Amino acid sequence: MNAYRPATPTPVATGTGDVQGVAATAGLRLMGYAVRESAGAPAVAALNLRHGDDATDPLLIPIELAANGSDNQWFGPAGVHCPSGIFVDRVAGETELTIFTVATPDVTP
C-alpha cells in the first residue's frame, strides 16, 4: 500500500506583494514549488517562502530569479513539515507561483 498522498497544487496570485500561500493545516507538508518571474518588462525577482503567516516567520526557502527566470523544486517523498502555513514574502520583482502541499497525520517517531 502506498502511504503517500498526491500533492495538492495551490496557485498563488501573480504579483509583487506578500501573501499567505497556504493556510495553517495540521500535518501540512511542503512538497515542492514552481515559480517564474512574470513582470511585463523582465527584471530580477526574489521571494522567501516562510513557515507561518507573516514576513517575520521562520525562513523555509529563499528563491532568487533572473529576468525571465524560473525555478522548481520537489522535496518528496516526505516534504518539509510546516503546519503553521506557508507565507510568500516577495522581496523584489513580480512572480507567479504554485505551491505543492500535502496534509498528512502527524506521526511522532
N, C-alpha and C positions, 0 to 999 in steps of 0.2 A: 504494500500500500504506500502511495506517495504521501508523505507527511507535509509537503509544501503546498501552499495555495498559490494560484496565479496572482501576479501583481495587478493592482488597480492603477491605471494612468489617471493623473489629475492635472489637466491643463491649467496653467497659471496665466492670467490675462497679460498680454503683451503690454509693456510699459517701462517707465523709469522709476516708479515709486515702490516703496516697500509694501509687502502684502503677506497675509497669512496664506501659506501654500496649502497646508493640510492641518486640520484642527486636531487638537489633542484627542487621542484614542487609546484605550488600554491595549497593550500589546502591539502598538504601531511600530513597523519597521520600514525604514527607507531602503528600498531595493535598488533604486537607480534614478537617473535623471537624463534628460536630453534637453539641451539649451542651444539657442543660436542668437547671435547679435542681430537685431531687427530694425535698426534705425533707417529712415529713408535715405539719409546721407551716411554711408558706413562710417563707423567710429569704433574705437575700442570700448569694451564693456567689462564690468566686473560686478560680481554679486557674491553674497555669502549665504549659504543655507545654514540656518541656526536651529537648535533644539529648543523650541518654546514658542512664544507668541510675540516677541519684540526684538529689536535690533541689539539689545544688550544681553540676550541669552547666549548660552554656550555655542561656540562655533562648531558646526559639523564639517562643512566643506567650503573652502574658498575657491571661486571659479573666476578665471580671467580669460577673456576672449579678444582675439584680434578683430579688426574691422572685417565684417563679413564672415567671422569665425563661428565655429560651433564646437560642441563637446558633448560627449555622453559617457556615462559610467554605469556599471552594473555591479552591485555588491552582494549578489546571491552566492550561495543559496540562503544564507542566514540573514543577510541585510544588516542594517545599523539600527539598534534599539533606540527609539525616540518617541516614547509615549506622551511627551508634553507637546507634540506637534512639530511642524516644520515651518519656520518663518523665512521668507525670502527678503533678505536685506540687500537691496540694489544699491551698489556703491557708485557706479558710473555707467553711463550709456543706457541703451534700451535693449531689452531681451524678451524672448519668447521661450517659455519653459514648460516642460512636462515632468512631473514628479511621479515616480512609480513606488507604490507602497503596498504593504500587506499588513493586516491586523491578525496576529496570532495570539493564542492564550499565553500569558506569561508563565514561564516554567522556571522554577528555581532549581539549579543544579544540586 
